[in-house]
């Protein structure tokens, strides 16, 4: 499976795609230097295939590359960061 993760700023979300097919998304609100993740969903047919993890990693890597902070209101993103402590430095503890 050849997956790509990309930011879609006009839709306020990161998408994970296989070709032209959207397999999942991580919705966010941009607030200054913060990316507030509010909701994540993956195509039910793709659950358990690592699509959600690839989406989370790609989105968080992009946030890091832009020098932004994360507020993980979404339980999936919050849980993923807890399981991958090398991403904990992105979390804005003040919020």
C-alpha positions in Angstrom: 0.0 0.0 0.0 1.5 3.3 -1.1 0.2 5.9 1.4 0.7 9.7 1.4 -0.2 12.1 4.2 -0.8 15.7 3.3 -2.1 18.9 4.8 -5.3 20.3 3.2 -5.4 23.8 4.8 -8.6 24.9 3.0 -10.4 21.9 4.7 -8.5 22.2 8.0 -7.4 18.6 7.9 -4.6 16.2 7.1 -5.6 13.4 4.7 -4.1 10.0 4.2 -4.5 8.8 0.6 -3.8 5.8 -1.5 -3.7 7.3 -4.9 -6.8 9.5 -5.3 -8.7 7.6 -2.6 -8.9 9.3 0.9 -8.5 6.6 3.5 -8.7 8.8 6.6 -8.4 12.3 8.0 -7.3 14.2 11.0 -9.3 17.4 11.4 -7.7 20.4 13.2 -8.2 24.0 14.1 -5.2 26.3 13.6 -4.8 28.8 16.5 -1.6 30.9 16.2 1.3 28.5 16.6 -0.9 25.7 17.7 -2.6 22.9 15.7 -5.6 21.7 17.7 -6.5 18.2 16.6 -10.2 17.7 17.1 -11.2 14.5 15.3 -9.6 11.6 13.4 -11.3 9.0 11.3 -10.2 6.1 9.1 -12.2 4.2 6.5 -13.6 1.2 8.5 -12.2 -1.2 5.8 -8.7 0.1 6.7 -9.0 -0.1 10.5 -6.2 -2.3 12.0 -4.0 -1.9 8.9 -1.8 0.9 10.4 -3.5 3.7 8.4 -4.4 5.7 11.5 -0.8 5.4 12.8 0.6 6.5 9.5 -1.8 9.4 9.4 -0.8 10.5 13.0 2.9 10.2 12.4 2.7 12.1 9.1 0.6 14.9 10.5 2.8 15.3 13.6 6.0 15.2 11.6 4.6 18.0 9.5 3.6 20.0 12.6 7.2 19.5 13.9 8.7 20.6 10.6 6.7 23.9 10.8 7.8 24.6 14.3 4.2 24.4 15.6 2.7 23.0 18.8 0.0 20.4 19.2 -3.2 20.4 21.4 -4.5 16.9 21.1 -8.2 17.2 21.9 -8.9 14.2 19.7 -8.6 11.0 21.7 -6.9 9.1 18.9 -4.1 11.6 18.5 -3.7 12.0 22.2 -3.4 8.2 22.7 -1.0 7.9 19.8 1.3 10.5 21.3 1.1 8.7 24.7 2.3 5.5 23.0 5.0 7.4 21.1 6.7 9.6 23.7 9.2 10.9 21.1 6.3 13.1 20.0 5.4 14.4 23.5 7.6 17.5 23.1 5.1 18.7 20.5 2.3 18.9 23.0 1.5 22.4 24.3 1.3 21.7 28.0 0.0 25.2 28.7 -3.3 24.4 27.1 
